Amino acid sequence: MAKERLVVNGYIVPGGFSGVAVRRACETVIANPGIPQTQLLNQAVQFSGINLGTAGWITSPGPKSPATLLWDRRKEGVFRCYPNEHTEKVIGAGAALSDEIIKVSTRNYRDAKFHPKPGDLVRCSQWAAEGEGIFLGYQLGENFRSHGIRSTFEEWVAEHPAVEVGDRIYAIVLLNDTGRPVQIWNFGSIQPV
């Protein structure tokens, strides 16, 4: 069953991280009426993690752009963006970002043939972690920032926590040879011993 698309003022809000950027742009316009177009674009791109080089469509008017449909754009020395009657209909960037991160991690999890439980002895074959170790659980976060560890992947999906750009769900393995925990993004690189 296909997910119902959000259409506001004739604009089809895209899915994926592009949709996150559009939602963030609307929230930013609401919070900062008169924001310069370049700042709006930078904030939307930074929040969603999409490529700045290809994201100009967000603020440049055109048939596939939310500019002028979801907010007003006025030339006042520079182009500035103001809310209109449609801007508040496209919000929820944080929830949309969480959805996308969970979706990407779930696809990776489903592709793995082995789903360890905490305490299982496993073998890792990922560039950052080679060797055997003890599986500790699943962690949501990025590098040194973490939302904690859960016993199962499904706990993160059910919890659906607030996330930030770059967050992923990682498997955490305590390597035997170094005694340090490592984050494993590619769940398929974890095998039973």
NORKADA-V904726 format. One record per backbone hydrogen bond with DSSP energy under -0.5 kcal/mol. CO is the residue of the C=O (numbers start at 1). NH is the residue of the N-H. If there is no record, write none. Layout:
co:CO nh:NH
co:CO nh:NH
//
This chain:
co:5 nh:7
co:6 nh:13
co:8 nh:11
co:10 nh:12
co:11 nh:8
co:11 nh:13
co:15 nh:18
co:15 nh:19
co:16 nh:20
co:17 nh:21
co:18 nh:22
co:19 nh:23
co:20 nh:24
co:21 nh:25
co:22 nh:26
co:23 nh:27
co:24 nh:28
co:25 nh:29
co:26 nh:30
co:27 nh:31
co:28 nh:32
co:32 nh:35
co:35 nh:81
co:36 nh:40
co:37 nh:41
co:38 nh:42
co:39 nh:43
co:40 nh:44
co:41 nh:45
co:42 nh:46
co:43 nh:47
co:44 nh:48
co:45 nh:49
co:51 nh:54
co:51 nh:55
co:52 nh:55
co:55 nh:58
co:56 nh:59
co:56 nh:60
co:58 nh:67
co:59 nh:61
co:62 nh:65
co:66 nh:69
co:66 nh:70
co:66 nh:71
co:70 nh:84
co:71 nh:68
co:72 nh:82
co:74 nh:76
co:74 nh:80
co:76 nh:78
co:78 nh:76
co:79 nh:37
co:80 nh:74
co:81 nh:34
co:81 nh:35
co:82 nh:72
co:84 nh:87
co:84 nh:88
co:86 nh:89
co:87 nh:90
co:92 nh:96
co:93 nh:97
co:94 nh:98
co:95 nh:99
co:96 nh:100
co:97 nh:101
co:98 nh:102
co:99 nh:103
co:100 nh:104
co:101 nh:105
co:102 nh:106
co:103 nh:107
co:104 nh:108
co:105 nh:109
co:106 nh:110
co:107 nh:111
co:108 nh:112
co:109 nh:112
co:114 nh:116
co:117 nh:120
co:120 nh:122
co:120 nh:135
co:121 nh:193
co:122 nh:133
co:123 nh:191
co:124 nh:131
co:126 nh:129
co:129 nh:126
co:131 nh:124
co:132 nh:176
co:132 nh:177
co:133 nh:122
co:134 nh:174
co:135 nh:119
co:137 nh:172
co:138 nh:150
co:139 nh:170
co:140 nh:147
co:141 nh:168
co:142 nh:145
co:144 nh:146
co:145 nh:142
co:148 nh:140
co:150 nh:138
co:152 nh:155
co:152 nh:156
co:153 nh:156
co:153 nh:157
co:154 nh:158
co:155 nh:159
co:156 nh:160
co:164 nh:167
co:168 nh:141
co:168 nh:170
co:170 nh:139
co:171 nh:173
co:171 nh:184
co:172 nh:136
co:172 nh:137
co:173 nh:175
co:173 nh:182
co:174 nh:134
co:175 nh:179
co:180 nh:175
co:182 nh:173
co:183 nh:185
co:184 nh:171
co:185 nh:187
co:186 nh:189
co:187 nh:190
co:189 nh:125
co:189 nh:191
co:191 nh:123
//
